[in-house]
Amino acid sequence: MGKLVSENTVEGGNSNVAESKPGTWATDGLRSMDKSVFNKFRRIVYEASGIHLNDKKEALVSARVAKRMRRLGFSDHRHYLNYIVDDESGTEIVHLLDAVSTNLTHFFREDHHFKFLAEELSAWHASGQRRFRIWSAGCSTGEEPYSIAVTVLETLEGRNADIRILATDLCTEVLGKAIAGEYSTKKMEKVPGGLRSKYFTKKGRGEAAVYNVGDRLKSMILFKRLNLSVVPYPMSGPMDAVFCRNVMIYFDNQVRRKLLQEFYRLLKPGGCLMVGHAESLTGMLSGFKTIKPSLYRKT
Ligand SMILES: C[S@@+](CC[C@H](N)C(=O)[O-])C[C@H]1O[C@@H](n2cnc3c(N)ncnc32)[C@H](O)[C@@H]1O
Protein backbone atom coordinates (compact mmCIF):
# COMPACT_ATOMS: atom_id res chain seq x y z
CA MET A 1 0.00 0.00 0.00
CA GLY A 2 1.43 3.38 -0.95
CA LYS A 3 2.97 5.52 1.74
CA LEU A 4 1.48 8.87 2.36
CA VAL A 5 2.40 12.34 3.15
CA SER A 6 4.22 13.66 6.20
CA GLU A 7 4.95 17.24 7.43
CA ASN A 8 1.79 17.70 9.40
CA THR A 9 2.13 21.13 10.91
CA VAL A 10 -0.37 23.92 11.29
CA GLU A 11 0.46 27.38 10.08
CA GLY A 12 -1.50 30.49 10.96
CA GLY A 13 -1.56 33.64 8.86
CA ASN A 14 -4.24 33.36 6.53
CA SER A 15 -15.37 27.24 24.24
CA ASN A 16 -17.37 27.40 26.77
CA VAL A 17 -20.43 29.44 26.25
CA ALA A 18 -22.33 31.59 28.70
CA GLU A 19 -25.60 33.20 27.72
CA SER A 20 -25.97 36.96 28.13
CA LYS A 21 -28.46 39.40 26.66
CA PRO A 22 -27.23 42.10 24.24
CA GLY A 23 -26.40 45.35 25.95
CA THR A 24 -26.30 43.91 29.46
CA TRP A 25 -23.32 43.26 31.69
CA ALA A 26 -21.97 39.77 31.46
CA THR A 27 -20.93 38.13 34.73
CA ASP A 28 -17.26 38.28 33.74
CA GLY A 29 -17.34 42.09 33.93
CA LEU A 30 -17.25 42.61 30.15
CA ARG A 31 -20.17 44.47 28.68
CA SER A 32 -21.86 42.06 26.27
CA MET A 33 -21.99 43.10 22.63
CA ASP A 34 -24.53 45.54 21.36
CA LYS A 35 -26.02 44.92 17.93
CA SER A 36 -23.72 47.24 16.00
CA VAL A 37 -20.63 45.62 17.50
CA PHE A 38 -22.00 42.15 16.76
CA ASN A 39 -22.63 43.26 13.17
CA LYS A 40 -19.00 44.37 12.84
CA PHE A 41 -17.73 41.06 14.19
CA ARG A 42 -19.97 39.12 11.88
CA ARG A 43 -18.86 41.11 8.86
CA ILE A 44 -15.19 40.44 9.68
CA VAL A 45 -15.91 36.73 10.22
CA TYR A 46 -17.92 36.46 6.98
CA GLU A 47 -15.27 38.22 4.89
CA ALA A 48 -12.50 36.08 6.35
CA SER A 49 -14.21 32.69 6.30
CA GLY A 50 -17.62 32.70 4.60
CA ILE A 51 -19.18 31.77 7.97
CA HIS A 52 -22.55 33.47 8.26
CA LEU A 53 -23.35 34.22 11.91
CA ASN A 54 -27.10 34.67 12.21
CA ASP A 55 -28.83 36.69 14.94
CA LYS A 56 -29.26 33.60 17.10
CA LYS A 57 -25.47 33.37 17.39
CA GLU A 58 -25.13 36.73 19.13
CA ALA A 59 -24.88 35.39 22.70
CA LEU A 60 -22.54 32.61 21.61
CA VAL A 61 -20.22 34.97 19.73
CA SER A 62 -20.31 37.43 22.60
CA ALA A 63 -19.24 34.77 25.10
CA ARG A 64 -16.51 33.33 22.92
CA VAL A 65 -15.10 36.73 21.98
CA ALA A 66 -15.15 37.71 25.67
CA LYS A 67 -12.96 34.74 26.47
CA ARG A 68 -10.41 35.79 23.86
CA MET A 69 -10.55 39.43 24.98
CA ARG A 70 -9.89 38.43 28.59
CA ARG A 71 -6.84 36.52 27.50
CA LEU A 72 -5.51 39.61 25.70
CA GLY A 73 -6.55 42.03 28.46
CA PHE A 74 -9.20 43.96 26.49
CA SER A 75 -12.34 45.19 28.24
CA ASP A 76 -13.89 47.11 25.32
CA HIS A 77 -15.12 45.31 22.19
CA ARG A 78 -14.34 48.27 19.98
CA HIS A 79 -10.70 48.26 21.07
CA TYR A 80 -10.53 44.56 20.30
CA LEU A 81 -12.14 45.15 16.88
CA ASN A 82 -9.49 47.79 16.09
CA TYR A 83 -6.79 45.40 17.25
CA ILE A 84 -8.01 42.77 14.76
CA VAL A 85 -8.25 45.25 11.90
CA ASP A 86 -4.79 46.76 12.63
CA ASP A 87 -3.08 43.40 12.99
CA GLU A 88 -1.14 43.15 9.73
CA SER A 89 0.25 39.72 10.61
CA GLY A 90 -3.26 38.23 10.28
CA THR A 91 -2.71 36.24 13.48
CA GLU A 92 -5.59 37.70 15.47
CA ILE A 93 -8.20 36.98 12.83
CA VAL A 94 -7.08 33.33 13.01
CA HIS A 95 -7.75 33.42 16.78
CA LEU A 96 -11.12 35.05 16.22
CA LEU A 97 -12.12 32.36 13.71
CA ASP A 98 -10.89 29.67 16.10
CA ALA A 99 -13.11 31.24 18.76
CA VAL A 100 -16.32 31.45 16.73
CA SER A 101 -16.20 28.24 14.68
CA THR A 102 -18.25 25.21 15.66
CA ASN A 103 -16.18 22.04 15.66
CA LEU A 104 -18.54 19.32 16.80
CA THR A 105 -17.67 15.93 15.28
CA HIS A 106 -17.27 12.26 16.15
CA PHE A 107 -15.87 9.03 14.73
CA PHE A 108 -17.98 7.39 12.00
CA ARG A 109 -20.51 10.22 12.12
CA GLU A 110 -23.34 9.46 9.65
CA ASP A 111 -21.88 6.00 9.17
CA HIS A 112 -23.76 5.21 5.96
CA HIS A 113 -21.19 7.41 4.18
CA PHE A 114 -18.37 5.11 5.32
CA LYS A 115 -20.28 2.01 4.21
CA PHE A 116 -20.82 3.67 0.85
CA LEU A 117 -17.14 4.60 0.60
CA ALA A 118 -16.15 0.97 1.27
CA GLU A 119 -18.44 -0.23 -1.54
CA GLU A 120 -17.06 2.36 -3.95
CA LEU A 121 -13.44 1.54 -3.11
CA SER A 122 -14.05 -2.16 -3.69
CA ALA A 123 -15.77 -1.50 -7.01
CA TRP A 124 -13.06 0.93 -8.17
CA HIS A 125 -10.32 -1.51 -7.18
CA ALA A 126 -12.09 -4.38 -8.95
CA SER A 127 -12.23 -2.25 -12.09
CA GLY A 128 -8.43 -1.86 -12.01
CA GLN A 129 -8.03 1.47 -10.20
CA ARG A 130 -5.01 1.65 -7.89
CA ARG A 131 -4.72 5.37 -7.07
CA PHE A 132 -7.20 6.70 -4.50
CA ARG A 133 -7.45 10.31 -3.33
CA ILE A 134 -9.95 11.31 -0.66
CA TRP A 135 -10.48 14.74 0.90
CA SER A 136 -12.00 15.54 4.27
CA ALA A 137 -12.87 19.23 3.82
CA GLY A 138 -13.64 20.75 7.24
CA CYS A 139 -12.05 17.89 9.18
CA SER A 140 -12.27 19.50 12.65
CA THR A 141 -10.39 17.49 15.30
CA GLY A 142 -9.64 14.59 12.95
CA GLU A 143 -12.30 11.99 13.72
CA GLU A 144 -13.63 12.18 10.14
CA PRO A 145 -10.33 11.64 8.26
CA TYR A 146 -9.25 8.92 10.71
CA SER A 147 -12.62 7.19 10.15
CA ILE A 148 -11.96 7.43 6.40
CA ALA A 149 -8.46 5.98 6.85
CA VAL A 150 -9.79 3.04 8.89
CA THR A 151 -12.47 2.40 6.24
CA VAL A 152 -9.88 2.43 3.46
CA LEU A 153 -7.53 0.06 5.27
CA GLU A 154 -10.32 -2.31 6.25
CA THR A 155 -11.53 -2.38 2.64
CA LEU A 156 -8.26 -2.51 0.70
CA GLU A 157 -6.09 -4.39 3.23
CA GLY A 158 -3.52 -6.55 1.47
CA ARG A 159 -4.38 -5.17 -1.94
CA ASN A 160 -2.07 -3.08 -4.07
CA ALA A 161 -3.17 0.56 -3.74
CA ASP A 162 -1.74 4.07 -3.56
CA ILE A 163 -3.91 5.97 -1.09
CA ARG A 164 -3.76 9.54 0.15
CA ILE A 165 -6.17 11.40 2.36
CA LEU A 166 -6.13 15.17 2.56
CA ALA A 167 -7.71 16.67 5.67
CA THR A 168 -8.22 20.43 5.89
CA ASP A 169 -9.81 22.93 8.20
CA LEU A 170 -9.83 26.67 8.76
CA CYS A 171 -9.37 26.42 12.50
CA THR A 172 -5.79 26.00 13.71
CA GLU A 173 -6.76 24.75 17.18
CA VAL A 174 -8.71 21.79 15.87
CA LEU A 175 -6.01 20.97 13.33
CA GLY A 176 -3.49 20.82 16.16
CA LYS A 177 -5.71 18.29 17.94
CA ALA A 178 -6.22 16.31 14.74
CA ILE A 179 -2.49 16.06 14.17
CA ALA A 180 -1.88 15.07 17.80
CA GLY A 181 -4.46 12.29 17.32
CA GLU A 182 -5.23 11.70 21.00
CA TYR A 183 -8.82 10.92 22.00
CA SER A 184 -10.57 10.34 25.30
CA THR A 185 -12.41 7.09 26.04
CA LYS A 186 -15.69 8.97 25.59
CA LYS A 187 -14.69 10.13 22.12
CA MET A 188 -13.76 6.56 21.15
CA GLU A 189 -17.25 5.21 21.93
CA LYS A 190 -18.25 5.11 18.25
CA VAL A 191 -15.16 3.12 17.23
CA PRO A 192 -15.88 -0.63 17.38
CA GLY A 193 -13.65 -2.47 19.89
CA GLY A 194 -11.80 -4.50 17.27
CA LEU A 195 -10.86 -1.42 15.26
CA ARG A 196 -9.87 0.42 18.42
CA SER A 197 -7.24 -2.13 19.35
CA LYS A 198 -6.09 -2.51 15.76
CA TYR A 199 -5.50 1.15 14.92
CA PHE A 200 -5.10 2.94 18.28
CA THR A 201 -2.83 2.59 21.29
CA LYS A 202 -4.43 2.89 24.71
CA LYS A 203 -2.65 4.81 27.47
CA GLY A 204 -3.83 4.75 31.08
CA ARG A 205 -6.89 3.13 32.63
CA GLY A 206 -10.58 3.68 33.19
CA GLU A 207 -12.14 7.07 32.52
CA ALA A 208 -8.72 8.71 32.36
CA ALA A 209 -7.52 6.45 29.55
CA VAL A 210 -6.66 8.06 26.22
CA TYR A 211 -6.25 6.52 22.79
CA ASN A 212 -3.48 7.54 20.41
CA VAL A 213 -3.89 7.14 16.67
CA GLY A 214 -1.34 4.66 15.34
CA ASP A 215 1.34 5.58 12.79
CA ARG A 216 -0.35 3.54 10.10
CA LEU A 217 -3.38 5.83 10.04
CA LYS A 218 -1.32 8.97 10.58
CA SER A 219 0.95 8.21 7.63
CA MET A 220 -2.03 8.16 5.28
CA ILE A 221 -3.25 11.66 6.06
CA LEU A 222 -1.93 15.11 5.27
CA PHE A 223 -3.47 17.79 7.51
CA LYS A 224 -3.43 21.36 6.18
CA ARG A 225 -5.08 24.65 6.95
CA LEU A 226 -7.35 25.63 4.08
CA ASN A 227 -10.05 28.26 3.92
CA LEU A 228 -12.90 26.84 1.86
CA SER A 229 -14.33 30.28 1.17
CA VAL A 230 -11.27 31.32 -0.85
CA VAL A 231 -11.24 29.86 -4.35
CA PRO A 232 -9.62 28.40 -6.37
CA TYR A 233 -8.15 25.84 -3.96
CA PRO A 234 -4.42 25.18 -4.34
CA MET A 235 -4.71 21.64 -5.66
CA SER A 236 -5.46 19.99 -8.96
CA GLY A 237 -7.08 16.60 -8.24
CA PRO A 238 -8.50 14.38 -9.51
CA MET A 239 -10.17 13.26 -6.28
CA ASP A 240 -12.25 10.12 -5.88
CA ALA A 241 -14.30 11.30 -2.93
CA VAL A 242 -14.86 14.55 -1.05
CA PHE A 243 -16.36 14.57 2.43
CA CYS A 244 -17.61 18.08 3.19
CA ARG A 245 -20.07 17.37 5.97
CA ASN A 246 -21.64 19.78 8.41
CA VAL A 247 -19.55 22.65 7.06
CA MET A 248 -21.70 24.25 4.37
CA ILE A 249 -24.43 24.65 6.97
CA TYR A 250 -22.46 27.69 8.23
CA PHE A 251 -22.30 29.33 4.78
CA ASP A 252 -24.80 31.24 2.68
CA ASN A 253 -25.72 30.09 -0.84
CA GLN A 254 -23.18 32.37 -2.49
CA VAL A 255 -20.31 30.72 -0.61
CA ARG A 256 -21.83 27.23 -0.98
CA ARG A 257 -21.90 27.65 -4.77
CA LYS A 258 -18.17 28.48 -4.78
CA LEU A 259 -17.40 25.30 -2.84
CA LEU A 260 -19.54 23.13 -5.06
CA GLN A 261 -17.88 24.47 -8.22
CA GLU A 262 -14.49 23.66 -6.77
CA PHE A 263 -15.55 20.17 -5.67
CA TYR A 264 -16.86 19.62 -9.20
CA ARG A 265 -13.54 20.76 -10.68
CA LEU A 266 -11.50 18.52 -8.38
CA LEU A 267 -13.57 15.32 -8.49
CA LYS A 268 -13.03 12.74 -11.23
CA PRO A 269 -16.11 11.84 -13.30
CA GLY A 270 -17.89 9.24 -11.16
CA GLY A 271 -16.32 10.67 -8.00
CA CYS A 272 -18.48 11.14 -4.92
CA LEU A 273 -19.43 14.07 -2.71
CA MET A 274 -20.74 13.48 0.81
CA VAL A 275 -22.42 16.31 2.70
CA GLY A 276 -24.17 16.45 6.09
CA HIS A 277 -27.73 15.12 6.16
CA ALA A 278 -29.03 18.51 7.33
CA GLU A 279 -27.48 20.38 4.40
CA SER A 280 -29.86 21.23 1.62
CA LEU A 281 -28.16 21.78 -1.72
CA THR A 282 -31.34 21.80 -3.76
CA GLY A 283 -30.91 23.67 -7.02
CA MET A 284 -27.18 24.17 -6.55
CA LEU A 285 -25.76 20.87 -7.70
CA SER A 286 -25.40 21.06 -11.46
CA GLY A 287 -23.14 18.31 -12.76
CA PHE A 288 -23.94 15.97 -9.87
CA LYS A 289 -26.41 13.11 -9.68
CA THR A 290 -28.11 12.39 -6.35
CA ILE A 291 -27.37 8.83 -5.22
CA LYS A 292 -29.14 9.20 -1.86
CA PRO A 293 -29.91 12.26 0.23
CA SER A 294 -26.50 13.77 1.24
CA LEU A 295 -24.64 11.59 -1.30
CA TYR A 296 -23.82 12.78 -4.82
CA ARG A 297 -21.86 11.56 -7.82
CA LYS A 298 -20.16 13.75 -10.41
CA THR A 299 -21.64 12.89 -13.80
C1 LIG B 1 -19.14 20.97 12.64
S1 LIG B 1 -17.50 20.73 12.09
C2 LIG B 1 -17.72 19.33 11.02
C3 LIG B 1 -16.62 18.32 11.16
C4 LIG B 1 -16.79 17.05 10.31
N1 LIG B 1 -16.77 17.35 8.91
C5 LIG B 1 -18.04 16.30 10.68
O1 LIG B 1 -19.01 16.31 9.93
O2 LIG B 1 -18.08 15.71 11.76
C6 LIG B 1 -17.32 22.09 10.94
C7 LIG B 1 -15.88 22.40 10.62
O3 LIG B 1 -15.83 23.30 9.50
C8 LIG B 1 -14.75 24.17 9.69
N2 LIG B 1 -14.92 25.39 8.86
C9 LIG B 1 -15.80 26.40 9.02
N3 LIG B 1 -15.60 27.34 8.08
C10 LIG B 1 -14.58 26.91 7.32
C11 LIG B 1 -13.91 27.45 6.18
N4 LIG B 1 -14.23 28.65 5.65
N5 LIG B 1 -12.88 26.74 5.65
C12 LIG B 1 -12.55 25.54 6.16
N6 LIG B 1 -13.14 24.97 7.23
C13 LIG B 1 -14.14 25.65 7.80
C14 LIG B 1 -14.80 24.47 11.19
O4 LIG B 1 -13.57 24.97 11.68
C15 LIG B 1 -15.17 23.10 11.76
O5 LIG B 1 -14.05 22.37 12.18
The ligand as an SDF file (V2000), in Angstrom:
LIG
                    3D

 27 29  0  0  0  0  0  0  0  0999 V2000
  -19.1390   20.9740   12.6400 C   0  0  0  0  0  0  0  0  0  0  0  0
  -17.5010   20.7260   12.0910 S   0  0  0  0  0  0  0  0  0  0  0  0
  -17.7190   19.3340   11.0230 C   0  0  0  0  0  0  0  0  0  0  0  0
  -16.6170   18.3220   11.1600 C   0  0  0  0  0  0  0  0  0  0  0  0
  -16.7880   17.0490   10.3130 C   0  0  0  0  0  0  0  0  0  0  0  0
  -16.7730   17.3520    8.9070 N   0  0  0  0  0  0  0  0  0  0  0  0
  -18.0440   16.3000   10.6800 C   0  0  0  0  0  0  0  0  0  0  0  0
  -19.0090   16.3120    9.9280 O   0  0  0  0  0  0  0  0  0  0  0  0
  -18.0790   15.7090   11.7640 O   0  0  0  0  0  0  0  0  0  0  0  0
  -17.3200   22.0850   10.9400 C   0  0  0  0  0  0  0  0  0  0  0  0
  -15.8780   22.4050   10.6190 C   0  0  0  0  0  0  0  0  0  0  0  0
  -15.8320   23.2960    9.4990 O   0  0  0  0  0  0  0  0  0  0  0  0
  -14.7510   24.1740    9.6940 C   0  0  0  0  0  0  0  0  0  0  0  0
  -14.9230   25.3860    8.8580 N   0  0  0  0  0  0  0  0  0  0  0  0
  -15.8030   26.3980    9.0190 C   0  0  0  0  0  0  0  0  0  0  0  0
  -15.6000   27.3440    8.0840 N   0  0  0  0  0  0  0  0  0  0  0  0
  -14.5820   26.9060    7.3190 C   0  0  0  0  0  0  0  0  0  0  0  0
  -13.9070   27.4510    6.1800 C   0  0  0  0  0  0  0  0  0  0  0  0
  -14.2310   28.6470    5.6540 N   0  0  0  0  0  0  0  0  0  0  0  0
  -12.8840   26.7350    5.6450 N   0  0  0  0  0  0  0  0  0  0  0  0
  -12.5470   25.5360    6.1610 C   0  0  0  0  0  0  0  0  0  0  0  0
  -13.1350   24.9740    7.2320 N   0  0  0  0  0  0  0  0  0  0  0  0
  -14.1420   25.6520    7.8000 C   0  0  0  0  0  0  0  0  0  0  0  0
  -14.8010   24.4690   11.1880 C   0  0  0  0  0  0  0  0  0  0  0  0
  -13.5710   24.9650   11.6750 O   0  0  0  0  0  0  0  0  0  0  0  0
  -15.1680   23.1030   11.7630 C   0  0  0  0  0  0  0  0  0  0  0  0
  -14.0470   22.3750   12.1840 O   0  0  0  0  0  0  0  0  0  0  0  0
  1  2  1  0
  2  3  1  0
  2 10  1  0
  3  4  1  0
  4  5  1  0
  5  6  1  0
  5  7  1  0
  7  8  2  0
  7  9  1  0
 10 11  1  0
 11 12  1  0
 11 26  1  0
 12 13  1  0
 13 14  1  0
 13 24  1  0
 14 15  1  0
 14 23  1  0
 15 16  2  0
 16 17  1  0
 17 18  1  0
 17 23  2  0
 18 19  1  0
 18 20  2  0
 20 21  1  0
 21 22  2  0
 22 23  1  0
 24 25  1  0
 24 26  1  0
 26 27  1  0
M  CHG  2   2   1   9  -1
M  END
$$$$
